[in-house]
Amino acid sequence: MRTGTTDRPGRAEAGPTPRSDSAGQVRTHVEPAIRTLLDRLDPDNRLVAGYQLGYWNADGSPTTCQGKGLRPALALLSAQATGADLEAGVPAAAAVELAHNFSLLHDDVMDGDTERRHRPTAWAVFGTGPAILAGDALVALAYEALAEVRGGGPAVRRFSRDMRALICGQGADLAFQRRDNVTLDECLTMAGNKTAALLSGSCVLGALLCDGAPGLVDGLSRFGFHLGLAFQLVDDLLGIWGDTRRTGKPTGSDLRGRKRSLPVVCALNAGGGASSALMELYRSSAPLTDAEVARAAALVEATGARAWAEREASRETDRAWAELAGLDLPEQVRQEFTDIATFVTGRDR
């Protein structure tokens, strides 16, 4: 697994696109639907929301700073997995992309991150309050997108469950930053809620809108959940060792912010001299220098936590492949799911 160079969304928006045509499908089918939904907002929230989505600059002039659109691509595929036309999954795809950007808007505020996708974060440009309100507006639009589909009740209920999980995970992530005794199991549960739940939902919402069979929905849900855990592990590795030219964030940004990511929590629980030295750095209230960030990365690796995270990402990827292999899918849909999973994890089967 090429964790040092792997591209993934959020961290690696500027990297290469997946081998499939998922990005093109999102631009063609989902972006117009999202832009129409944005037009329902008041001008101030619309401006911040569209900036976050990469549709325009802070002055409203057009730009192309969008993410890869992996979640909406998964939602489109989940509709096609039932035999329905791609268009049937557009409301689900719009909902998950809006929800994802809602979470990013709030996450950037809470983490104090000032750069995403190689440009200033929304709160750094417009202020904390406007960024939070725009995030609230996006999640409201996400619910509207699903609720306006006839028979969309099951999708709305699933989406609500996943959003509750995401918010729970984000709350745990914040709480962890104030604790010295976070366990690895707690951190994995947090990742399952904060990241894997929405990715899992992305893999089923289109199918739910198209009355997909329960076995198909359950299998896609499990596929997405395991993919989401692998996704978070890769993201955490990039947060320590990723190249800023690819990730769009400063090298070692998670360490600089003393974030208790999965590799860090593994390292802090490993015991031994490197683990104790890392804990000392994390307990200090002084800003970390570049040299201390580099030392912290070396300490994490010395505990074996980097190797552990790489192994876990591979294991979760294998579990995702296994779930996908057990599903009766149109071959093109299977290949598209495979291409996206390969892109997200940086690992071929």
C-alpha positions in Angstrom: 0.0 0.0 0.0 1.5 3.3 -1.1 0.5 5.4 1.8 3.0 8.1 1.3 1.8 9.0 -2.2 -1.8 7.9 -2.1 -4.4 10.4 -3.2 -7.8 10.6 -1.6 -10.6 13.2 -1.4 -10.4 15.9 1.2 -6.7 15.5 1.7 -5.8 15.0 -1.9 -8.3 16.9 -4.1 -5.6 18.0 -6.6 -4.4 14.4 -7.4 -5.3 12.3 -10.4 -8.9 11.3 -10.9 -10.2 7.7 -10.6 -9.9 5.4 -13.6 -13.7 5.3 -14.0 -15.8 8.1 -15.4 -17.3 8.9 -12.0 -16.0 12.4 -11.8 -17.5 13.2 -15.2 -20.9 11.7 -14.3 -21.0 13.8 -11.1 -20.2 17.0 -13.0 -22.8 16.2 -15.7 -25.7 14.8 -13.6 -25.2 15.9 -10.0 -23.6 19.4 -10.1 -26.6 20.9 -11.9 -28.9 19.5 -9.3 -26.8 20.9 -6.5 -26.6 24.3 -8.1 -30.4 24.3 -8.4 -30.7 23.5 -4.7 -28.2 26.3 -3.8 -30.4 28.8 -5.6 -33.0 28.2 -2.9 -30.7 29.8 -0.3 -30.4 33.5 0.6 -27.5 35.3 -1.2 -25.1 35.2 1.8 -25.4 31.5 2.5 -25.4 30.7 -1.2 -22.1 32.5 -1.6 -20.4 30.7 1.2 -21.9 27.3 0.3 -20.9 27.6 -3.4 -17.4 28.7 -2.3 -17.1 25.6 -0.2 -18.3 23.4 -3.0 -15.7 25.0 -5.3 -18.2 26.4 -7.7 -17.0 30.0 -7.3 -14.5 32.3 -5.6 -15.2 34.5 -2.6 -16.3 37.3 -5.0 -18.7 35.0 -6.9 -16.5 34.6 -10.0 -16.4 31.0 -11.4 -13.7 28.6 -10.4 -13.0 24.9 -10.6 -11.8 23.8 -7.1 -14.3 21.0 -6.6 -13.4 17.8 -4.9 -13.4 14.4 -6.6 -17.1 13.8 -5.9 -16.5 10.2 -4.7 -19.6 10.1 -2.4 -22.0 11.2 -5.0 -20.4 8.8 -7.5 -21.0 6.0 -5.1 -24.7 7.1 -4.7 -25.2 7.1 -8.5 -23.7 3.6 -8.7 -25.9 2.3 -5.9 -29.0 3.3 -8.0 -27.5 1.6 -11.0 -26.8 -1.5 -8.9 -30.6 -2.1 -8.7 -30.9 -1.9 -12.5 -32.3 1.7 -12.5 -31.0 4.5 -14.6 -28.2 6.7 -13.2 -30.5 9.7 -13.1 -32.6 7.9 -10.4 -29.7 8.3 -8.0 -29.1 12.0 -8.5 -31.1 13.2 -5.4 -29.1 10.7 -3.3 -25.9 11.9 -4.8 -26.7 15.5 -4.2 -27.7 14.8 -0.6 -24.4 13.0 0.3 -22.2 15.7 -1.4 -24.1 18.5 0.4 -23.8 16.6 3.7 -20.1 15.9 3.2 -19.5 19.6 2.7 -21.6 20.5 5.7 -19.2 18.3 7.7 -16.1 19.9 6.2 -17.3 23.4 6.9 -17.9 22.6 10.5 -14.8 20.5 10.8 -12.5 23.2 9.5 -14.0 25.6 12.0 -13.5 23.2 14.9 -10.0 22.2 13.9 -8.9 25.7 13.0 -7.8 24.6 9.6 -7.1 27.5 7.3 -6.4 25.6 4.0 -8.4 23.0 2.0 -8.0 22.0 -1.6 -5.1 24.4 -2.0 -7.1 27.5 -1.0 -8.3 29.2 2.2 -11.1 27.5 4.1 -14.5 29.1 4.1 -14.3 30.3 7.7 -10.9 31.8 7.0 -12.4 33.9 4.2 -16.0 34.7 5.4 -15.7 34.2 9.2 -16.7 31.5 11.7 -20.4 32.4 11.9 -21.1 32.5 8.1 -19.2 29.2 7.6 -21.3 27.5 10.3 -24.5 28.8 8.9 -23.6 27.8 5.4 -23.0 24.3 6.7 -26.4 24.2 8.4 -27.9 25.4 5.1 -26.2 22.6 3.1 -27.5 19.8 5.4 -31.0 21.3 5.2 -30.8 21.2 1.4 -29.6 17.6 1.6 -32.8 16.6 3.5 -34.9 18.4 0.9 -33.3 16.6 -1.9 -34.2 13.2 -0.5 -37.6 14.2 1.0 -38.9 15.5 -2.4 -38.5 12.0 -4.0 -41.7 10.0 -4.0 -41.2 7.0 -1.7 -38.0 8.5 -0.3 -38.9 7.8 3.3 -36.4 4.9 3.7 -33.6 6.9 2.2 -34.4 9.9 4.6 -34.4 7.6 7.6 -31.1 6.0 6.6 -29.6 9.4 5.9 -30.8 10.7 9.3 -29.1 7.7 11.0 -25.9 8.3 9.2 -25.9 12.0 10.0 -26.5 11.3 13.7 -23.5 8.9 13.6 -21.3 11.5 11.8 -22.2 14.1 14.5 -21.5 11.6 17.3 -18.1 10.8 15.7 -17.2 14.4 15.3 -18.1 15.0 19.0 -15.9 12.1 20.1 -13.1 13.4 17.9 -13.3 16.8 19.7 -13.4 15.2 23.1 -10.4 13.1 22.3 -8.3 16.2 21.9 -8.8 16.9 25.6 -8.0 13.4 26.8 -4.7 11.5 27.4 -6.4 8.1 27.8 -8.1 7.5 24.5 -8.1 3.9 23.6 -7.6 2.4 20.1 -11.1 0.8 20.2 -12.6 4.2 21.1 -10.8 5.8 18.2 -11.9 3.1 15.7 -15.5 3.6 16.9 -15.1 7.3 16.3 -13.8 6.7 12.8 -16.7 4.3 12.0 -19.1 7.1 13.0 -17.4 10.2 11.6 -16.2 8.8 8.3 -17.5 5.3 7.5 -21.2 6.0 8.3 -21.6 8.6 5.5 -19.5 6.6 3.1 -21.6 3.6 3.8 -24.8 5.6 3.4 -23.4 6.9 0.0 -23.3 3.3 -1.2 -27.0 2.6 -0.3 -29.0 5.8 -0.7 -29.5 5.5 -4.4 -30.5 1.9 -4.0 -33.0 2.8 -1.3 -34.6 5.4 -3.6 -34.9 2.7 -6.3 -36.4 0.0 -4.0 -33.3 -2.1 -4.0 -33.5 -5.6 -2.5 -32.7 -5.8 1.2 -29.7 -8.1 0.5 -28.2 -5.7 -2.0 -28.7 -2.7 0.3 -27.1 -4.6 3.3 -24.2 -5.7 1.2 -23.5 -2.3 -0.2 -23.8 -0.8 3.2 -21.1 -3.2 4.6 -18.9 -2.6 1.5 -19.1 1.2 2.1 -18.5 0.9 5.9 -15.3 -1.1 5.4 -14.2 1.2 2.6 -14.8 4.1 4.9 -12.6 2.8 7.6 -9.8 2.1 5.1 -10.4 5.7 3.8 -9.9 7.2 7.3 -6.8 5.2 8.0 -5.3 6.4 4.7 -6.4 9.9 5.5 -4.7 9.8 8.9 -1.5 8.5 7.4 -1.5 11.3 4.9 -2.2 13.8 7.7 1.2 12.9 9.1 3.3 11.8 6.1 1.4 13.2 3.1 2.9 15.6 0.5 1.3 19.0 0.8 1.4 19.3 -3.0 -1.0 16.4 -3.1 -3.0 16.9 0.1 -3.6 20.6 0.0 -2.7 20.9 3.6 0.7 21.6 5.3 2.9 18.5 5.9 2.3 17.1 9.4 -0.9 19.2 9.9 -2.5 16.6 12.2 0.6 16.5 14.4 0.9 20.2 14.5 -2.7 20.4 15.7 -2.0 17.6 18.2 -4.9 15.6 16.6 -5.4 12.2 18.1 -5.7 10.4 14.8 -5.7 6.6 14.6 -1.9 6.2 14.1 -1.3 8.7 17.0 -3.6 6.9 19.3 -2.0 3.6 18.4 1.4 5.1 19.1 0.3 6.6 22.5 -1.0 3.3 23.6 2.0 1.3 22.4 4.2 1.8 25.5 7.9 2.3 25.6 10.2 5.3 25.2 8.9 6.5 21.9 5.3 6.4 23.1 6.2 8.4 26.3 8.2 11.0 24.3 5.2 11.5 22.0 2.9 11.9 25.0 5.2 14.6 26.3 4.9 16.5 23.0 1.2 16.2 23.0 0.8 17.4 26.6 2.8 20.5 26.0 0.7 23.7 25.4 3.4 25.4 23.3 3.0 25.4 19.5 5.1 22.7 17.9 8.0 23.8 15.8 8.8 22.2 12.4 11.5 20.2 14.1 9.1 18.9 16.8 6.5 18.0 14.1 9.2 16.0 12.3 10.2 14.4 15.6 6.6 13.5 16.5 6.2 11.8 13.1 9.4 9.8 13.7 8.2 8.8 17.2 4.8 7.6 15.8 6.7 5.4 13.3 9.1 4.1 15.9 6.2 2.7 17.9 5.1 0.6 14.9 1.9 2.7 14.6 2.5 3.6 11.0 2.9 0.0 10.0 -0.2 -0.9 12.0 -2.3 1.7 10.3 -1.1 0.5 6.9 -2.0 -3.1 7.8 -5.4 -2.1 9.1 -6.1 -0.1 5.9 -5.3 -3.2 3.9 -7.4 -5.4 6.0 -10.4 -3.1 5.8 -9.9 -2.8 2.0 -9.9 -6.6 1.7 -13.2 -6.7 3.7 -14.7 -4.2 1.3 -13.6 -6.3 -1.7 -15.1 -9.4 -0.1 -18.5 -7.7 0.3 -18.4 -6.4 -3.2 -17.6 -9.9 -4.6 -20.6 -11.4 -2.9 -23.1 -9.1 -4.6 -25.0 -9.7 -7.8 -24.2 -6.5 -9.8 -24.1 -5.4 -13.4 -20.5 -5.8 -14.5 -20.0 -2.1 -15.3 -21.3 -1.1 -11.9 -19.0 -3.6 -10.2 -16.0 -2.2 -12.2 -16.9 1.4 -11.2 -17.2 0.5 -7.5 -13.8 -1.3 -7.9 -12.2 1.8 -9.5 -13.4 4.1 -6.8 -12.3 1.8 -4.0 -8.9 1.5 -5.6 -8.6 5.3 -5.8 -9.8 5.9 -2.2 -7.3 3.4 -0.7 -4.5 3.6 -3.2 -4.4 -0.2 -3.5 -5.3 -2.5 -6.3 -6.9 -5.9 -5.6 
